[in-house]
Amino acid sequence: MTNKDHTVDWSARSKRIDYARVSSLQLLGNYTRSLPISIERMLENALDWEHLPHVHASSFGAIECIDSGRWGWRARTAQPTVPGAEGVSAHNQSLELLVDLQAHYWATAILVGPAAGIEIHTQATPVAEHEIAIDVRFYSVQPVDAVHVPLYLDALRMQYALLYDEDLLLMQGRQRALDNHSRWSGNEAASIGASEPLEIFVGEAGSIAATGRMSVDTPTGRYCVRRHAGTWLVHSAMCPHMLGPLDEATVDAQGVITCPWHGYRFDLFSGKSLQGRCPSLDTTALVFERDGNLFLRIHPHSHSRRDSSGC
């Protein structure tokens, strides 16, 4: 990634939220909502720039990170290509998101491109262990005529309602994956000393071949069994990056699977991470057929443990 943007002097910008300047911005309105998720998942999501073009494909076509850290991130994004307009250059934006982790507050600024000058400030408030309230406030750096404010506000509210619908699915999936990972890790630790492999019934081979895949839970993890290019393949159903649901992804003609959360790609035959940014995908389980049924054979310690915090 480059460390400079040709249209923004990033070196002149602070990586801390300047609360004092908020009063100088024009408030266009806000969007409030309760979300059944923890504050930890919400802040993790705010810092996660990589998911934007994958989870929010209707809003973002691509993203290039310029800089990132616990303070937030800076990136260039491209809007998605409009059907029928292939080959037309997408409009680019330069975005900055600053996070105050202790205050549960983050501010997004659109610095270049469509909607430049709009800032979105979000305050999240924990309500319960797995419930938060968010207040998303839309500001303009430049004055907006009162006649046009409702148009801006309606468009922003609609977009953020969609973004949070999509983000909620990711955040809830991430929480379930972390809970499962903790449970499976506990089972794995309890099995220390075991030497016999586990045999897990998957299902009737013909039925699985007809659908193309099936997910199966085992005491130490979830796997996905697939019929691909005339052979049976089995792999971990959880991406080693951030435990994304690989069992929900499709396989291309070359046997490559792409995580729906962050676009990480893996070769299903070798498990290799094709971008080289992540540990290999666990493909150590064996799948075999007996009397028309499929089974998995898993050695208690044949798979390497993954760090649930990400690569």
Helices and strands as residue ranges (DSSP letters): G 10-12, G 19-24, E 26-35, H 39-47, G 49-51, H 52-55, E 62-69, E 72-78, E 92-100, E 105-112, E 118-128, E 131-140, H 149-190, E 198-204, H 205-211, E 213-218, E 221-228, E 231-236, G 246-248, E 256-258, E 265-267, E 286-290, E 293-298
